[in-house]
């Protein structure tokens, strides 16, 4: 009897739903999302048709950067619940057929972490300080930072202590960078991974995966303008990233080879996904070689403008480069760090932007256009080979909240930029579930706290309850697309073949018997011969033609 081939690992074609804990669902009524809220919405996630949830940091934290400043990687922050709550969530999600992937934050800790506190107490030259990047300052009295590096959040990447030394933080001062050359750091994180794998998590999303390794000499960055030494080139030129002193250094890959061996100790296809901002697909592919991580976010796709030629180039390059090392591509349109894509696509200036640099919307917003393009982009993303990520609220068609009052903004980027960059709060507003007014079911009816960020009044029309059962809604489009994706043998991992199409139209075929066509032009496009229309992004077709900024799935 012939043997049955082993099924492909789940992560090669999974649709993973991102849960930004603070803003997903509030179970205890304090205005902040929590684990109890996630558990209460597991039936919704199952009905949506996703395969796994990625949960943003839930660890004990002072919340200087909303959980990305971790004080204890083995404890749940009381704001979100308890370790027992997390274990119950993992077990309950598995009963629903949903895998769980928490964030891991290895580039830095909180300044309240026991290691950093010990380093402060021990003083200059101590072994405790070797786990971080402590340095004496420059200048006659050491009053100048050790180098000219700038924080991603704005301002210098160094903070001086009362004892005279400086410490490195590529993000907020409350997030000191770890020294990954130190054996204690490597051993600690391997133990943290095992701690959570034993509790049933199915993998990890690795925050700032491209930033762990630093040039031990900590050299200055070249300045863009010799007249302004503070204006440093944080973003390397294409092809120069290997020489950058802290982004995408080759040494980082040895760390992840070790992590892969840790994951392989456990059954069930445990996996990693890297948040790795790389300047080329080739450098991204280095993260997902067979002995390294499993997948990586495809930021090239996320950052590409609404342009058929640009998108086709990114799709081809991603599939070719990642396929060359045997890794699946992943596709993503939005996340908790970028402007929501209906607001990007709804502008005449919807251009590609640069990694590790601020992106702000340009030009007036045509939200109707942005939503129409977002619907088409969903069908494009969900029919491409590989895996996909859906950011909470994306399936509701939520746009960026661009008019938050200044006094409610909480992102450290807002403060560190001197109130010139509004930061990421606009994509993190708590999502609406039901009702005619805030909190729109985000919190229970007897809630004592308001949502931690205010919700727009028009979101009453975009809630899960308002959209459920409406065939024209974004939510029902996502539900139909996700269930078709799960059921159709052509979708998920595999290959695509481009079909002949005029400029401005993307058309591809996938075996067996499936085609996706996206019209990014300004003119209607007459569809090729087909057996049936499986799904459209914009309602019934007009005399067999696909309208501008619309997409269709066809049975061929």
LINRAWO-V811675 format. One line per field, one symbol per residue. phi: phi as a letter, one per 40 degrees, with the letter a starting at -180 (. if undefined). burial: + if it has 9 or more other C-alpha atoms within 8 Angstrom, else -. A space follows every 10 residues. Layout:
phi=???
burial=???
//
This chain:
phi=.cccccccdd ccbcbbccbc ddbcabcbgc gbcacdcccc bcdccccchc babbbcdbcd acgcbfhcbc cacbbccdcb ibcccccccd ccccccgbcb bccbbccabc cccdcccccc ccgdgcdccc cbbcacccgd bgcbdcabcb cdchgccbbc cdchcbbcac bcdcbccccc cccccccccc ccdcdccccg cciacccfcc bccbcccfcc ccccbdcbcc ccccbccdgb cccccabfcc cccccccccc ccdccbcgfc abbccbcbca dccccccbcd cbccaacccd ccccccaccc cccccccccc ccccbgbccb babaacbbcd cdccccbccb ccbbcgbcbb cbgccbcccc cccccccccc ccbcchbabb cdgdccgccc ccbccdcbcb ccdccccggb bcgbccbbcd ccbagbadcf gcbcccdcbc dcbccccccc cbcdccccgc ccccdccccc ccccdccccc cgcibbbccc acdgbbaabb ccgbabbbcc ccbcbcccda caccabcbgd ccfgbccdfb babbcb
burial=---------- -+++++++++ ++++++++++ +++++++++- ++--++-+++ ++++++++++ ++-++-++++ +++-+++--+ ++--+++-++ ++++-+-+++ ++++++++++ +++--++++- -++--+-+++ ++++-+++-- -++-++-+++ +-++-+++++ ---+++++++ ++++++++++ -+--++--++ -++++++--+ ++++++++++ ++++------ +-++----+- -++------- ++-++++++- -++-++++++ -+++-+--++ +++++++++- +-+++-++++ -+++++++-- ++++++++-+ ++-++-+++- +++-+-++++ ++++++-+++ +++++++--+ ---+------ +-----+-++ ++++++++++ ++++++++++ ++-+++++++ +--+----+- ++++-++--- ++++++++++ +++++--+++ ++++--+--+ +-+++---++ -+++-+++-- --++++++++ +++-++---+ ++++-+---- ---+++++++ +-++++++++ +--++----- --+-++++-- +---++++++ ++++++
//
